[in-house]
């Protein structure tokens, strides 16, 4: 993730040895507490939302 604190963020990744880029209107890091999104989003932009389900094995909404 790049430019999360700008009006034109983007995400880059590699696929089949080629660098790819996706220009975004916004970025949502939904890869969990220990995912790469947490470190990539500046603290002043980071917003955390949590939904606790009444069971521990899986929560899908």
PQR file with spaces between the fields and no chain letter, atoms N, CA, C, O and H, PARSE charges and radii, in Angstrom:
ATOM       1  N    UNK     1       0.845   -1.173    0.000 -0.4000 1.5000
ATOM       2  CA   UNK     1       0.000    0.000    0.000 -0.0000 2.0000
ATOM       3  C    UNK     1       0.886    1.229    0.000  0.5500 1.7000
ATOM       4  O    UNK     1       1.896    1.289    0.700 -0.5500 1.4000
ATOM       5  N    UNK     2       0.494    2.195   -0.787 -0.4000 1.5000
ATOM       6  CA   UNK     2       1.253    3.433   -0.878 -0.0000 2.0000
ATOM       7  C    UNK     2       0.275    4.614   -0.851  0.5500 1.7000
ATOM       8  O    UNK     2      -0.815    4.542   -1.419 -0.5500 1.4000
ATOM       9  H    UNK     2      -0.327    2.146   -1.356  0.4000 1.0000
ATOM      10  N    UNK     3       0.673    5.682   -0.195 -0.4000 1.5000
ATOM      11  CA   UNK     3      -0.118    6.908   -0.210 -0.0000 2.0000
ATOM      12  C    UNK     3      -1.439    6.810    0.509  0.5500 1.7000
ATOM      13  O    UNK     3      -2.400    7.471    0.115 -0.5500 1.4000
ATOM      14  H    UNK     3       1.558    5.741    0.266  0.4000 1.0000
ATOM      15  N    UNK     4      -1.519    6.001    1.560 -0.4000 1.5000
ATOM      16  CA   UNK     4      -2.777    5.853    2.297 -0.0000 2.0000
ATOM      17  C    UNK     4      -3.238    7.172    2.886  0.5500 1.7000
ATOM      18  O    UNK     4      -4.427    7.344    3.155 -0.5500 1.4000
ATOM      19  H    UNK     4      -0.739    5.465    1.880  0.4000 1.0000
ATOM      20  N    UNK     5      -2.328    8.102    3.089 -0.4000 1.5000
ATOM      21  CA   UNK     5      -2.681    9.411    3.664 -0.0000 2.0000
ATOM      22  C    UNK     5      -2.842   10.481    2.583  0.5500 1.7000
ATOM      23  O    UNK     5      -2.776   11.673    2.884 -0.5500 1.4000
ATOM      24  H    UNK     5      -1.362    7.963    2.870  0.4000 1.0000
ATOM      25  N    UNK     6      -3.053   10.072    1.327 -0.4000 1.5000
ATOM      26  CA   UNK     6      -3.248   11.015    0.228 -0.0000 2.0000
ATOM      27  C    UNK     6      -4.617   10.795   -0.413  0.5500 1.7000
ATOM      28  O    UNK     6      -5.347    9.876   -0.041 -0.5500 1.4000
ATOM      29  H    UNK     6      -3.108    9.103    1.083  0.4000 1.0000
ATOM      30  N    UNK     7      -4.950   11.639   -1.371 -0.4000 1.5000
ATOM      31  CA   UNK     7      -6.202   11.487   -2.114 -0.0000 2.0000
ATOM      32  C    UNK     7      -6.095   10.459   -3.237  0.5500 1.7000
ATOM      33  O    UNK     7      -7.089   10.160   -3.899 -0.5500 1.4000
ATOM      34  H    UNK     7      -4.357   12.385   -1.674  0.4000 1.0000
ATOM      35  N    UNK     8      -4.892    9.916   -3.458 -0.4000 1.5000
ATOM      36  CA   UNK     8      -4.700    8.940   -4.526 -0.0000 2.0000
ATOM      37  C    UNK     8      -3.882    7.743   -4.101  0.5500 1.7000
ATOM      38  O    UNK     8      -2.795    7.531   -4.637 -0.5500 1.4000
ATOM      39  H    UNK     8      -4.085   10.160   -2.920  0.4000 1.0000
ATOM      40  N    UNK     9      -4.371    6.939   -3.141 -0.4000 1.5000
ATOM      41  CA   UNK     9      -3.600    5.777   -2.710 -0.0000 2.0000
ATOM      42  C    UNK     9      -3.540    4.711   -3.807  0.5500 1.7000
ATOM      43  O    UNK     9      -4.364    4.697   -4.722 -0.5500 1.4000
ATOM      44  H    UNK     9      -5.254    7.112   -2.705  0.4000 1.0000
ATOM      45  N    UNK    10      -2.563    3.834   -3.699 -0.4000 1.5000
ATOM      46  CA   UNK    10      -2.468    2.713   -4.629 -0.0000 2.0000
ATOM      47  C    UNK    10      -1.901    1.499   -3.911  0.5500 1.7000
ATOM      48  O    UNK    10      -1.309    1.600   -2.837 -0.5500 1.4000
ATOM      49  H    UNK    10      -1.893    3.846   -2.956  0.4000 1.0000
ATOM      50  N    UNK    11      -2.098    0.364   -4.533 -0.4000 1.5000
ATOM      51  CA   UNK    11      -1.594   -0.908   -4.027 -0.0000 2.0000
ATOM      52  C    UNK    11      -0.762   -1.532   -5.138  0.5500 1.7000
ATOM      53  O    UNK    11      -1.188   -1.569   -6.292 -0.5500 1.4000
ATOM      54  H    UNK    11      -2.579    0.282   -5.407  0.4000 1.0000
ATOM      55  N    UNK    12       0.427   -2.023   -4.789 -0.4000 1.5000
ATOM      56  CA   UNK    12       1.241   -2.727   -5.764 -0.0000 2.0000
ATOM      57  C    UNK    12       1.458   -4.155   -5.295  0.5500 1.7000
ATOM      58  O    UNK    12       1.490   -4.439   -4.098 -0.5500 1.4000
ATOM      59  H    UNK    12       0.773   -1.993   -3.852  0.4000 1.0000
ATOM      60  N    UNK    13       1.604   -5.037   -6.255 -0.4000 1.5000
ATOM      61  CA   UNK    13       1.868   -6.443   -5.969 -0.0000 2.0000
ATOM      62  C    UNK    13       2.573   -7.052   -7.173  0.5500 1.7000
ATOM      63  O    UNK    13       2.641   -6.441   -8.240 -0.5500 1.4000
ATOM      64  H    UNK    13       1.579   -4.806   -7.227  0.4000 1.0000
ATOM      65  N    UNK    14       3.088   -8.240   -6.995 -0.4000 1.5000
ATOM      66  CA   UNK    14       3.763   -8.925   -8.089 -0.0000 2.0000
ATOM      67  C    UNK    14       2.988  -10.172   -8.470  0.5500 1.7000
ATOM      68  O    UNK    14       2.576  -10.952   -7.611 -0.5500 1.4000
ATOM      69  H    UNK    14       3.032   -8.736   -6.129  0.4000 1.0000
ATOM      70  N    UNK    15       2.794  -10.351   -9.775 -0.4000 1.5000
ATOM      71  CA   UNK    15       2.092  -11.521  -10.280 -0.0000 2.0000
ATOM      72  C    UNK    15       2.824  -12.020  -11.519  0.5500 1.7000
ATOM      73  O    UNK    15       3.043  -11.261  -12.464 -0.5500 1.4000
ATOM      74  H    UNK    15       3.128   -9.718  -10.473  0.4000 1.0000
ATOM      75  N    UNK    16       3.198  -13.279  -11.515 -0.4000 1.5000
ATOM      76  CA   UNK    16       3.926  -13.887  -12.635 -0.0000 2.0000
ATOM      77  C    UNK    16       5.181  -13.098  -12.989  0.5500 1.7000
ATOM      78  O    UNK    16       5.515  -12.949  -14.165 -0.5500 1.4000
ATOM      79  H    UNK    16       3.021  -13.895  -10.747  0.4000 1.0000
ATOM      80  N    UNK    17       5.874  -12.592  -11.969 -0.4000 1.5000
ATOM      81  CA   UNK    17       7.105  -11.851  -12.178 -0.0000 2.0000
ATOM      82  C    UNK    17       6.917  -10.430  -12.665  0.5500 1.7000
ATOM      83  O    UNK    17       7.903   -9.745  -12.937 -0.5500 1.4000
ATOM      84  H    UNK    17       5.602  -12.713  -11.015  0.4000 1.0000
ATOM      85  N    UNK    18       5.694   -9.968  -12.784 -0.4000 1.5000
ATOM      86  CA   UNK    18       5.397   -8.609  -13.251 -0.0000 2.0000
ATOM      87  C    UNK    18       4.823   -7.768  -12.112  0.5500 1.7000
ATOM      88  O    UNK    18       3.935   -8.216  -11.387 -0.5500 1.4000
ATOM      89  H    UNK    18       4.893  -10.524  -12.563  0.4000 1.0000
ATOM      90  N    UNK    19       5.328   -6.564  -11.963 -0.4000 1.5000
ATOM      91  CA   UNK    19       4.794   -5.636  -10.954 -0.0000 2.0000
ATOM      92  C    UNK    19       3.457   -5.085  -11.455  0.5500 1.7000
ATOM      93  O    UNK    19       3.359   -4.612  -12.587 -0.5500 1.4000
ATOM      94  H    UNK    19       6.049   -6.200  -12.551  0.4000 1.0000
ATOM      95  N    UNK    20       2.441   -5.148  -10.612 -0.4000 1.5000
ATOM      96  CA   UNK    20       1.104   -4.647  -10.933 -0.0000 2.0000
ATOM      97  C    UNK    20       0.762   -3.516   -9.972  0.5500 1.7000
ATOM      98  O    UNK    20       1.237   -3.492   -8.837 -0.5500 1.4000
ATOM      99  H    UNK    20       2.521   -5.532   -9.692  0.4000 1.0000
ATOM     100  N    UNK    21      -0.065   -2.579  -10.432 -0.4000 1.5000
ATOM     101  CA   UNK    21      -0.473   -1.449   -9.592 -0.0000 2.0000
ATOM     102  C    UNK    21      -1.973   -1.237   -9.756  0.5500 1.7000
ATOM     103  O    UNK    21      -2.506   -1.278  -10.865 -0.5500 1.4000
ATOM     104  H    UNK    21      -0.451   -2.599  -11.354  0.4000 1.0000
ATOM     105  N    UNK    22      -2.641   -1.011   -8.631 -0.4000 1.5000
ATOM     106  CA   UNK    22      -4.064   -0.697   -8.624 -0.0000 2.0000
ATOM     107  C    UNK    22      -4.226    0.674   -7.979  0.5500 1.7000
ATOM     108  O    UNK    22      -3.884    0.851   -6.810 -0.5500 1.4000
ATOM     109  H    UNK    22      -2.208   -0.978   -7.730  0.4000 1.0000
ATOM     110  N    UNK    23      -4.743    1.646   -8.729 -0.4000 1.5000
ATOM     111  CA   UNK    23      -5.047    2.969   -8.179 -0.0000 2.0000
ATOM     112  C    UNK    23      -6.388    2.878   -7.454  0.5500 1.7000
ATOM     113  O    UNK    23      -7.329    2.264   -7.957 -0.5500 1.4000
ATOM     114  H    UNK    23      -5.020    1.502   -9.679  0.4000 1.0000
ATOM     115  N    UNK    24      -6.476    3.495   -6.263 -0.4000 1.5000
ATOM     116  CA   UNK    24      -7.641    3.319   -5.397 -0.0000 2.0000
ATOM     117  C    UNK    24      -8.261    4.658   -5.000  0.5500 1.7000
ATOM     118  O    UNK    24      -7.601    5.697   -5.027 -0.5500 1.4000
ATOM     119  H    UNK    24      -5.712    3.994   -5.854  0.4000 1.0000
ATOM     120  N    UNK    25      -9.523    4.613   -4.636 -0.4000 1.5000
ATOM     121  CA   UNK    25     -10.177    5.750   -3.995 -0.0000 2.0000
ATOM     122  C    UNK    25      -9.950    5.681   -2.484  0.5500 1.7000
ATOM     123  O    UNK    25      -9.839    6.711   -1.818 -0.5500 1.4000
ATOM     124  H    UNK    25     -10.060    3.770   -4.614  0.4000 1.0000
ATOM     125  N    UNK    26      -9.884    4.479   -1.959 -0.4000 1.5000
ATOM     126  CA   UNK    26      -9.600    4.246   -0.544 -0.0000 2.0000
ATOM     127  C    UNK    26      -9.016    2.854   -0.400  0.5500 1.7000
ATOM     128  O    UNK    26      -9.101    2.040   -1.320 -0.5500 1.4000
ATOM     129  H    UNK    26      -9.974    3.643   -2.500  0.4000 1.0000
ATOM     130  N    UNK    27      -8.428    2.581    0.745 -0.4000 1.5000
ATOM     131  CA   UNK    27      -7.844    1.271    1.025 -0.0000 2.0000
ATOM     132  C    UNK    27      -8.408    0.772    2.350  0.5500 1.7000
ATOM     133  O    UNK    27      -8.434    1.510    3.336 -0.5500 1.4000
ATOM     134  H    UNK    27      -8.359    3.241    1.492  0.4000 1.0000
ATOM     135  N    UNK    28      -8.856   -0.470    2.373 -0.4000 1.5000
ATOM     136  CA   UNK    28      -9.304   -1.122    3.602 -0.0000 2.0000
ATOM     137  C    UNK    28      -8.378   -2.308    3.852  0.5500 1.7000
ATOM     138  O    UNK    28      -8.290   -3.216    3.026 -0.5500 1.4000
ATOM     139  H    UNK    28      -8.835   -1.069    1.573  0.4000 1.0000
ATOM     140  N    UNK    29      -7.702   -2.300    4.972 -0.4000 1.5000
ATOM     141  CA   UNK    29      -6.814   -3.407    5.317 -0.0000 2.0000
ATOM     142  C    UNK    29      -7.587   -4.421    6.137  0.5500 1.7000
ATOM     143  O    UNK    29      -7.794   -4.225    7.335 -0.5500 1.4000
ATOM     144  H    UNK    29      -7.773   -1.562    5.643  0.4000 1.0000
ATOM     145  N    UNK    30      -8.008   -5.483    5.515 -0.4000 1.5000
ATOM     146  CA   UNK    30      -8.855   -6.492    6.171 -0.0000 2.0000
ATOM     147  C    UNK    30      -8.118   -7.808    6.335  0.5500 1.7000
ATOM     148  O    UNK    30      -8.698   -8.879    6.153 -0.5500 1.4000
ATOM     149  H    UNK    30      -7.840   -5.642    4.543  0.4000 1.0000
ATOM     150  N    UNK    31      -6.855   -7.729    6.676 -0.4000 1.5000
ATOM     151  CA   UNK    31      -6.037   -8.937    6.768 -0.0000 2.0000
ATOM     152  C    UNK    31      -5.698   -9.304    8.207  0.5500 1.7000
ATOM     153  O    UNK    31      -4.738  -10.035    8.450 -0.5500 1.4000
ATOM     154  H    UNK    31      -6.384   -6.860    6.824  0.4000 1.0000
ATOM     155  N    UNK    32      -6.463   -8.811    9.146 -0.4000 1.5000
ATOM     156  CA   UNK    32      -6.292   -9.208   10.538 -0.0000 2.0000
ATOM     157  C    UNK    32      -5.301   -8.366   11.311  0.5500 1.7000
ATOM     158  O    UNK    32      -4.588   -7.533   10.751 -0.5500 1.4000
ATOM     159  H    UNK    32      -7.243   -8.217    8.949  0.4000 1.0000
ATOM     160  N    UNK    33      -5.274   -8.601   12.604 -0.4000 1.5000
ATOM     161  CA   UNK    33      -4.456   -7.798   13.520 -0.0000 2.0000
ATOM     162  C    UNK    33      -2.977   -7.872   13.174  0.5500 1.7000
ATOM     163  O    UNK    33      -2.271   -6.871   13.301 -0.5500 1.4000
ATOM     164  H    UNK    33      -5.853   -9.278   13.059  0.4000 1.0000
ATOM     165  N    UNK    34      -2.495   -9.015   12.747 -0.4000 1.5000
ATOM     166  CA   UNK    34      -1.073   -9.198   12.464 -0.0000 2.0000
ATOM     167  C    UNK    34      -0.736   -9.084   10.981  0.5500 1.7000
ATOM     168  O    UNK    34       0.379   -9.416   10.577 -0.5500 1.4000
ATOM     169  H    UNK    34      -3.069   -9.827   12.644  0.4000 1.0000
ATOM     170  N    UNK    35      -1.681   -8.619   10.162 -0.4000 1.5000
ATOM     171  CA   UNK    35      -1.453   -8.496    8.724 -0.0000 2.0000
ATOM     172  C    UNK    35      -0.568   -7.307    8.367  0.5500 1.7000
ATOM     173  O    UNK    35      -0.243   -6.483    9.222 -0.5500 1.4000
ATOM     174  H    UNK    35      -2.586   -8.350   10.490  0.4000 1.0000
ATOM     175  N    UNK    36      -0.189   -7.228    7.111 -0.4000 1.5000
ATOM     176  CA   UNK    36       0.707   -6.167    6.648 -0.0000 2.0000
ATOM     177  C    UNK    36       0.035   -4.801    6.611  0.5500 1.7000
ATOM     178  O    UNK    36       0.722   -3.780    6.639 -0.5500 1.4000
ATOM     179  H    UNK    36      -0.453   -7.897    6.417  0.4000 1.0000
ATOM     180  N    UNK    37      -1.287   -4.760    6.549 -0.4000 1.5000
ATOM     181  CA   UNK    37      -1.997   -3.472    6.473 -0.0000 2.0000
ATOM     182  C    UNK    37      -1.748   -2.595    7.691  0.5500 1.7000
ATOM     183  O    UNK    37      -1.596   -1.380    7.564 -0.5500 1.4000
ATOM     184  H    UNK    37      -1.846   -5.589    6.526  0.4000 1.0000
ATOM     185  N    UNK    38      -1.706   -3.197    8.855 -0.4000 1.5000
ATOM     186  CA   UNK    38      -1.547   -2.437   10.095 -0.0000 2.0000
ATOM     187  C    UNK    38      -0.267   -1.599   10.077  0.5500 1.7000
ATOM     188  O    UNK    38      -0.278   -0.452   10.525 -0.5500 1.4000
ATOM     189  H    UNK    38      -1.830   -4.184    8.958  0.4000 1.0000
ATOM     190  N    UNK    39       0.827   -2.153    9.568 -0.4000 1.5000
ATOM     191  CA   UNK    39       2.087   -1.420    9.521 -0.0000 2.0000
ATOM     192  C    UNK    39       2.138   -0.441    8.347  0.5500 1.7000
ATOM     193  O    UNK    39       2.889    0.533    8.400 -0.5500 1.4000
ATOM     194  H    UNK    39       0.835   -3.084    9.203  0.4000 1.0000
ATOM     195  N    UNK    40       1.371   -0.672    7.308 -0.4000 1.5000
ATOM     196  CA   UNK    40       1.432    0.155    6.105 -0.0000 2.0000
ATOM     197  C    UNK    40       0.581    1.417    6.198  0.5500 1.7000
ATOM     198  O    UNK    40       0.859    2.394    5.502 -0.5500 1.4000
ATOM     199  H    UNK    40       0.761   -1.463    7.264  0.4000 1.0000
ATOM     200  N    UNK    41      -0.444    1.418    7.038 -0.4000 1.5000
ATOM     201  CA   UNK    41      -1.331    2.581    7.162 -0.0000 2.0000
ATOM     202  C    UNK    41      -0.799    3.486    8.268  0.5500 1.7000
ATOM     203  O    UNK    41      -0.587    3.026    9.390 -0.5500 1.4000
ATOM     204  H    UNK    41      -0.670    0.625    7.603  0.4000 1.0000
ATOM     205  N    UNK    42      -0.579    4.779    7.967 -0.4000 1.5000
ATOM     206  CA   UNK    42      -0.083    5.704    8.991 -0.0000 2.0000
ATOM     207  C    UNK    42      -1.029    5.755   10.195  0.5500 1.7000
ATOM     208  O    UNK    42      -2.249    5.700   10.037 -0.5500 1.4000
ATOM     209  H    UNK    42      -0.751    5.153    7.055  0.4000 1.0000
ATOM     210  N    UNK    43      -0.460    5.859   11.387 -0.4000 1.5000
ATOM     211  CA   UNK    43      -1.265    5.834   12.615 -0.0000 2.0000
ATOM     212  C    UNK    43      -2.350    6.902   12.636  0.5500 1.7000
ATOM     213  O    UNK    43      -3.431    6.664   13.174 -0.5500 1.4000
ATOM     214  H    UNK    43       0.531    5.903   11.515  0.4000 1.0000
ATOM     215  N    UNK    44      -2.085    8.077   12.060 -0.4000 1.5000
ATOM     216  CA   UNK    44      -3.096    9.140   12.078 -0.0000 2.0000
ATOM     217  C    UNK    44      -4.261    8.834   11.135  0.5500 1.7000
ATOM     218  O    UNK    44      -5.300    9.491   11.214 -0.5500 1.4000
ATOM     219  H    UNK    44      -1.207    8.271   11.623  0.4000 1.0000
ATOM     220  N    UNK    45      -4.106    7.847   10.244 -0.4000 1.5000
ATOM     221  CA   UNK    45      -5.167    7.453    9.326 -0.0000 2.0000
ATOM     222  C    UNK    45      -5.846    6.148    9.742  0.5500 1.7000
ATOM     223  O    UNK    45      -6.925    5.826    9.244 -0.5500 1.4000
ATOM     224  H    UNK    45      -3.263    7.314   10.181  0.4000 1.0000
ATOM     225  N    UNK    46      -5.225    5.400   10.643 -0.4000 1.5000
ATOM     226  CA   UNK    46      -5.702    4.077   11.021 -0.0000 2.0000
ATOM     227  C    UNK    46      -6.987    4.168   11.833  0.5500 1.7000
ATOM     228  O    UNK    46      -7.047    4.880   12.835 -0.5500 1.4000
ATOM     229  H    UNK    46      -4.348    5.661   11.047  0.4000 1.0000
ATOM     230  N    UNK    47      -8.010    3.447   11.397 -0.4000 1.5000
ATOM     231  CA   UNK    47      -9.275    3.329   12.136 -0.0000 2.0000
ATOM     232  C    UNK    47      -9.533    1.848   12.310  0.5500 1.7000
ATOM     233  O    UNK    47      -9.492    1.090   11.341 -0.5500 1.4000
ATOM     234  H    UNK    47      -7.961    2.869   10.582  0.4000 1.0000
ATOM     235  N    UNK    48      -9.798    1.432   13.533 -0.4000 1.5000
ATOM     236  CA   UNK    48     -10.032    0.019   13.811 -0.0000 2.0000
ATOM     237  C    UNK    48     -11.504   -0.210   14.124  0.5500 1.7000
ATOM     238  O    UNK    48     -12.121    0.540   14.879 -0.5500 1.4000
ATOM     239  H    UNK    48      -9.831    2.049   14.320  0.4000 1.0000
ATOM     240  N    UNK    49     -12.051   -1.264   13.526 -0.4000 1.5000
ATOM     241  CA   UNK    49     -13.423   -1.684   13.775 -0.0000 2.0000
ATOM     242  C    UNK    49     -13.374   -3.163   14.093  0.5500 1.7000
ATOM     243  O    UNK    49     -12.680   -3.929   13.425 -0.5500 1.4000
ATOM     244  H    UNK    49     -11.550   -1.873   12.912  0.4000 1.0000
ATOM     245  N    UNK    50     -14.108   -3.561   15.108 -0.4000 1.5000
ATOM     246  CA   UNK    50     -14.078   -4.957   15.536 -0.0000 2.0000
ATOM     247  C    UNK    50     -15.480   -5.448   15.791  0.5500 1.7000
ATOM     248  O    UNK    50     -16.294   -4.746   16.391 -0.5500 1.4000
ATOM     249  H    UNK    50     -14.672   -2.940   15.651  0.4000 1.0000
ATOM     250  N    UNK    51     -15.764   -6.643   15.339 -0.4000 1.5000
ATOM     251  CA   UNK    51     -17.034   -7.305   15.611 -0.0000 2.0000
ATOM     252  C    UNK    51     -16.723   -8.590   16.347  0.5500 1.7000
ATOM     253  O    UNK    51     -16.027   -9.455   15.815 -0.5500 1.4000
ATOM     254  H    UNK    51     -15.103   -7.213   14.852  0.4000 1.0000
ATOM     255  N    UNK    52     -17.224   -8.729   17.557 -0.4000 1.5000
ATOM     256  CA   UNK    52     -17.016   -9.923   18.354 -0.0000 2.0000
ATOM     257  C    UNK    52     -18.235  -10.821   18.208  0.5500 1.7000
ATOM     258  O    UNK    52     -19.358  -10.414   18.505 -0.5500 1.4000
ATOM     259  H    UNK    52     -17.790   -8.026   17.989  0.4000 1.0000
ATOM     260  N    UNK    53     -18.003  -12.036   17.750 -0.4000 1.5000
ATOM     261  CA   UNK    53     -19.084  -13.008   17.570 -0.0000 2.0000
ATOM     262  C    UNK    53     -19.209  -13.870   18.823  0.5500 1.7000
ATOM     263  O    UNK    53     -18.232  -14.039   19.552 -0.5500 1.4000
ATOM     264  H    UNK    53     -17.091  -12.366   17.509  0.4000 1.0000
ATOM     265  N    UNK    54     -20.392  -14.415   19.081 -0.4000 1.5000
ATOM     266  CA   UNK    54     -20.596  -15.195   20.309 -0.0000 2.0000
ATOM     267  C    UNK    54     -19.972  -16.586   20.264  0.5500 1.7000
ATOM     268  O    UNK    54     -20.173  -17.378   21.185 -0.5500 1.4000
ATOM     269  H    UNK    54     -21.185  -14.277   18.488  0.4000 1.0000
ATOM     270  N    UNK    55     -19.226  -16.895   19.219 -0.4000 1.5000
ATOM     271  CA   UNK    55     -18.539  -18.174   19.143 -0.0000 2.0000
ATOM     272  C    UNK    55     -17.134  -17.915   18.622  0.5500 1.7000
ATOM     273  O    UNK    55     -16.903  -16.913   17.946 -0.5500 1.4000
ATOM     274  H    UNK    55     -19.063  -16.252   18.471  0.4000 1.0000
ATOM     275  N    UNK    56     -16.199  -18.797   18.922 -0.4000 1.5000
ATOM     276  CA   UNK    56     -14.805  -18.514   18.654 -0.0000 2.0000
ATOM     277  C    UNK    56     -14.207  -19.116   17.396  0.5500 1.7000
ATOM     278  O    UNK    56     -13.095  -18.736   17.030 -0.5500 1.4000
ATOM     279  H    UNK    56     -16.387  -19.612   19.471  0.4000 1.0000
ATOM     280  N    UNK    57     -14.863  -20.012   16.731 -0.4000 1.5000
ATOM     281  CA   UNK    57     -14.197  -20.719   15.631 -0.0000 2.0000
ATOM     282  C    UNK    57     -14.278  -19.986   14.311  0.5500 1.7000
ATOM     283  O    UNK    57     -13.356  -20.101   13.504 -0.5500 1.4000
ATOM     284  H    UNK    57     -15.766  -20.321   17.029  0.4000 1.0000
ATOM     285  N    UNK    58     -15.347  -19.229   14.049 -0.4000 1.5000
ATOM     286  CA   UNK    58     -15.467  -18.541   12.758 -0.0000 2.0000
ATOM     287  C    UNK    58     -16.554  -17.478   12.850  0.5500 1.7000
ATOM     288  O    UNK    58     -17.618  -17.709   13.425 -0.5500 1.4000
ATOM     289  H    UNK    58     -16.096  -19.136   14.704  0.4000 1.0000
ATOM     290  N    UNK    59     -16.278  -16.327   12.284 -0.4000 1.5000
ATOM     291  CA   UNK    59     -17.288  -15.282   12.227 -0.0000 2.0000
ATOM     292  C    UNK    59     -17.373  -14.721   10.815  0.5500 1.7000
ATOM     293  O    UNK    59     -16.422  -14.106   10.333 -0.5500 1.4000
ATOM     294  H    UNK    59     -15.414  -16.139   11.817  0.4000 1.0000
ATOM     295  N    UNK    60     -18.491  -14.927   10.160 -0.4000 1.5000
ATOM     296  CA   UNK    60     -18.704  -14.401    8.808 -0.0000 2.0000
ATOM     297  C    UNK    60     -20.003  -13.629    8.822  0.5500 1.7000
ATOM     298  O    UNK    60     -21.031  -14.120    9.288 -0.5500 1.4000
ATOM     299  H    UNK    60     -19.263  -15.427   10.552  0.4000 1.0000
ATOM     300  N    UNK    61     -19.946  -12.410    8.303 -0.4000 1.5000
ATOM     301  CA   UNK    61     -21.156  -11.575    8.254 -0.0000 2.0000
ATOM     302  C    UNK    61     -21.402  -11.166    6.848  0.5500 1.7000
ATOM     303  O    UNK    61     -22.370  -10.458    6.572 -0.5500 1.4000
ATOM     304  H    UNK    61     -19.111  -12.011    7.924  0.4000 1.0000
